[in-house]
Amino acid sequence: MLSLELIRQHPDLVKAGIATKNEGPQMVDEILEVDRERRDLLQKADELKHLRNEASEQIATLKRSKLDASTAIAEMKDVGSHIAELDGRVKVVDAHLRALLLCIPNLPEASVPVGKSDKENTVVFTWHEKPTFTFVPRPHWEIGESLGIIDSAAGAKISGSRFYVLKGLGAKLERSLISWMIDVHVQEEGYTEILPPYLVNRESMTATGQLPKFADDLYHTDTDDLFLDPTAEVPVTNLLRDEIVREEDLPIKYVAYTACFRKEAGAAGKDTRGIIRVHQFNKVEMVKFVKPEDSYHELDLLIENAEGILKKLDLPYHRSKMCTGDLGFAAAMKFDPEVWMPGQDRYVEISSCSNFEDFQARRANIRYRTRDGKIAFVHTLNGSGLAVGRTMAAILENYQQEDGSVRVPDVLIPYVGTDVIC
């Protein structure tokens, strides 16, 4: 959530910033109008409360002098009713103002390139040569089906389209990836492992920016108003909601595995085959709470942590810097490591590493106490480390062999228990 003070003092700056995210400036004008109404109501209420305080002293004086105070008391009852009415209107306007503020996206950081869509993202780094094959490489869904480790038909029968079942060494490979990724992030990079709930409440979804913006893409349980996790970012970030941490405890670094659930409402016709874009998938997520002055250095380290997994797996990838139009609602800056898929002849997003600055912290009221006793909002960051199903798909495509088998990356052999899937 943006600071109301920022919107008041620099409305044109805010309008220009959100316009680069393809949002209209009329939201800012509406916020300023409601804010003016709120301040007008507060001023009127304060004036009446001041009048009531003065009258209370006069009534007390009349009573001490044993004079008739009934008229003054009656007048103050009318004033009290008016104050109560104004206070009630302030509550309604406060709720309206907060609802509007929750719909304003974060502003892009100054160095983020301006663009309308993902077509204007910029590749800023490439790692490793693409593999060469003596045969035509197949996409992962063909490999998985022929090996009997991915069963899309069973997923569709059980649940519907965009679901799948992993079998045998496919299931073990996925489970091994989760365990190995968590071990790397904890043992080598100093993250604390978290295993959070898969269901979260409305406050948690609002705090991280999923609500109200992305309501149509979320799975919701009507009976108890809970939402299935779209990403572990949601429950893990909310661990510190309404908390004040100590400056000396920052940065706080968490890593968590969760299953993730998304309707993919805006993805009709995209990646309909395979396990790239599905309704349920596994992901290992890194979340950081940091001091504002450290947040972009911490973003660099977060990217290193995500890409370190790709390097250990020896998977070719490049890193894209998102333009403003593809930055997302809550991020101030975002980079996407994208892995090479030889069976599809394209790069596919496998992680997103974002700096939200204080946008989520304001929504979630996550603060820290400085060493000199001041209270300030933390900056939050998160990045996939990695999307597990997409990592599995990348392994199948990059490690496929001419006989139809798939080599297991060296780092995973102790976890999978074999060096080849056949």
Sequence and secondary structure as in RCSB ss.txt:
>XXXX:A:sequence
MLSLELIRQHPDLVKAGIATKNEGPQMVDEILEVDRERRDLLQKADELKHLRNEASEQIATLKRSKLDASTAIAE
MKDVGSHIAELDGRVKVVDAHLRALLLCIPNLPEASVPVGKSDKENTVVFTWHEKPTFTFVPRPHWEIGESLGII
DSAAGAKISGSRFYVLKGLGAKLERSLISWMIDVHVQEEGYTEILPPYLVNRESMTATGQLPKFADDLYHTDTDD
LFLDPTAEVPVTNLLRDEIVREEDLPIKYVAYTACFRKEAGAAGKDTRGIIRVHQFNKVEMVKFVKPEDSYHELD
LLIENAEGILKKLDLPYHRSKMCTGDLGFAAAMKFDPEVWMPGQDRYVEISSCSNFEDFQARRANIRYRTRDGKI
AFVHTLNGSGLAVGRTMAAILENYQQEDGSVRVPDVLIPYVGTDVIC
>XXXX:A:secstr
   HHHHHH HHHHHHHHHTTT  THHHHHHHHHHHHHHHHHHHHHHHHHHHHHHHHHHHHHHHTT   HHHHHH
HHHHHHHHHHHHHHHHHHHHHHHHHHTTS     TTS   SSGGG EEEEEES     SS    HHHHHHHHTSE
EHHHHHHHT TT  EE THHHHHHHHHHHHHHHHHHHTT  EEE   SEEEHHHHHHHT TTTTGGGS EETTTT
EEE S THHHHHGGGTT EEEGGG SEEEEEEEEEE   TT TTSS STTSS SEEEEEEEEEEE GGGHHHHHH
HHHHHHHHHHHHTT  EEEEE  GGGS SS SEEEEEEEEETTTTEEEE   EEE TTHHHHHHT EEE TTS E
EE EEEEEEEEEHHHHHHHHHHHSB TTS EE  GGGHHHHS SEE 
